[in-house]
Amino acid sequence: MDFTDIKDIAEGLRRRIEFLIDSGITAVPRAGGRKGAGAEACAAGWAVFEGTLLEAAAFSPCGHQGWKGVLFAVFPLGKAAILWGVPVSGQTLHDSPFGVEPASQLERMLEWLAGQLKSPVPRVSNPKVVLAASCPEAGGYSDAGAATACLGALEPYLKDAGGVLLMGELATWAFLRSADMGEARGRVHKADGRSVVATYSPDELVRDPGLKKAAHSDLKLLISACSS
């Protein structure tokens, strides 16, 4: 192999790295040999994506099928930030991880909150998202682990938020380490110096409309926390 060949390989690697960065992939598990197998397997670890929901459709933590992850959508609302965490896979990312009815429910909630907080209504159709996923070949996956792996990448979106609304169990677990929504909601928590309120996710409200009264009380708690 002469110098020209080495230069061409280096240039190809540079272009690939630039493509990954432009795609929002900030961490990719390294491939490692599988004992007793001729094929390569990905090492345990999290691949973390930051970008928009539409951009996330092209994301994959590795070349294997059947990967899983957790995606957080971020909706900034003046002094508040709204987080909705959902489990995802390659298929649900292409089909949209949010159903039509839950997305409509979310839009109504955000419109009401925006009016109360005197803030523009955030975009629901293509929000900023953070996604953490792992290769199925690595094993040991859990939604709770993936949700926790998103925390570092979520921090820049929350730095100016005086109050954060955690919608659903995954968001509540990541920030409050609580899997019991009944225990977590109904009061203001403190996490990293911020006021944090837990409430039901939009899909839960669609499945059980009887929860809407309790969720409305949680929104009022968020408004009070942002005003104090």
N, C-alpha and C positions, 0 to 999 in steps of 0.2 A: 504493500500500500504506500503510495507516494504522498507528498505534501498536499497535492490538489484534492485527493480523495478525503484526507483528514479534514481539510477545510470545508468540503461539501457536507460531510457528516456533522461538523460543528454548526454550520449554518442551519441545517435541518433541525437540529436540536434546539437552537435558539428560536426558530420560528414556532416550534411546537410549544415551548415554554411561554412565549408571548401569547399564543392562542389560548392556553390554559388560564393565564392571568386575565386576559380580556373576557373570558367566559365566566370569571368570578370564582374559579376554583382556588381556594386558598390553602388547602391541605389535602394531599392524596396519599393513601396508604401505600407503602412500598411493597412490591411483589417479593415473595420469598419462596424457597423450595418447600414442597410438601413431602414429608417423610414417606417413603414407599411409593411415590407417584412420580411419573415422568413429567407431568405438566406443572407449571408454576401456579402457586396460590398466593392470594393477597394476605399480607400480614394483618393482624388485628389492629384496629385504629379507626379513626373517624375521618371521612372526607367532608369538608365544610364548604358550602356554597353561599355566596352573598350576591344578590342581584335583584332582578324583578321576577315576578311569578312567571311571565312568559319566557324569560331567559332560562329559568330553572327547568323547563321542559327538555332542554338539551343536556342536562346534567346526568352523570352516572359516576358512582364512586370507583368503578373499575369496569373491566370488560365482561364480567359475569352477569348472568341473568338472575332474577329473583332477589335483588338487593332491597333493603328496607331502610327507612329513615324517618325523621321527624322534621316537619317544616313549620316555621313560625312566620306568619304574616304580620307586618308592622304597620300600624295606622297612626301617624302623628296627628295630634289634636291640640294645638296650642301648647299649654303647659302639661298636657297629658299625652300618654302613649298607650295605644291599645294593642295587645298581643293575642293572637289566636294560634294555638299550636295544634297541628293535625298529623297523624301518621301518614306516610306516603310510600309509594313504590314507583318504579319506572312507569308502570301503566297508569296509575292515578295522576301522576304529573302530566302525562299527555292528555288525559281526559279531564283535567282540572280537579284538584284535591277538594274543592269546595262545591257542594251541591247548589243547584239553582235556588231552592227555597232558603237554605241557610244563608246564602250570599244576600238574598233580598232582606232577610231578617237582620243581618249585620248592617246593611245599608240604612235601614230604618233606625237602628240604634245609633249609628254614627251621625245621622242627620239630626237626631234629637240632641245628642251630646254636643255637636258642633254649635247648635243654637244656644245651648246653655252656657258653653264656654266661649261663645263669640269667636269662633274659629272657623276657617274654611273646612268644608266637608272633604275628608281624605278620599283618595281614589280607591275604590273597591275592586275594580276589574283587573288592575295590574299593580298590586302593591309591592313594596320592597319586601324581600323575604330572606330568611336565613335557614339553611337546611343542613342537617348533619346526617350522614348515612354511613353504612359499612358494608363490606363485601360479604355475601352469604357464605363464601368459602372459609372466612375467618372464624365464624361461629361466635357464640356468646352475645348475640344481639339482644337489646331490650329497648323499648320505646323510652323508658325512663332515662337510660344511659344516653340515648341520642338527644333527648330534650336537654339534658344537662350539658352535653357537648356544644350546644348552640349558644350558651351564655356569653362566652367571650366575644363572639362575633355580633351578638345583639347589643352589647354595651354601647358602642358608638351611637346607635339609634335612640338610646335612652338617656344620654348624658345631660340633656336640657329638660328632661321630663320631671316635673315635681310629683306627679302621680302616674301610676301605671295600673292599667286594668288587665288582669290575667283572665283570659277567657278559656275555660275548659281545664281538665285535669292535668294535661301535659304542661301547660304554662304554670299552673299552680305547683306542680311537683318541682319544676326546674327552679323556681324562685323561692318557694316556701318549704320545699321538701315535705309536702303534705299531699297524700292521695285521697284524702277525705274532703270532698267539696263542702259537705254540710258543716264540717268543722272549720274550714278555711274562710268561707264567705261570711258576710254579715258584719265585718269589722275591718278596720284599717290596720294593715301590718306595716312594719318598717323593714326595708331590705336595702342595704347599701346606701342608707341615708335618704331613700325615697319612700313616699307613701304608696303602698301597694294594696289593691283591692282585688279579690278573687270573685269570679262570677261564672255562671253557666255559659257554655259555648253556644253559638247560634244554632248548630245542629241539634243540641239538646233541647233548646227552646222550641224548635220546630216539632220534635218528637213529642214533647210534653208542654203544651201551651200554658199549663197551670204553673209553670216555673217563672213565667214572665213577671209576675208581681214581685217575686223575690229578686229577680235580676234588675228590675227597675230601682229597687231600694239600693242595690249595689252601685248602680250608676250615680245615684244621688250621693252616696258615700264618696265616690271618686271626685265629684264636683266639689264637695265640701273640702276634701283633702287638697285639691288644687288651689282652692281659694284661701286656705289658711297660710 
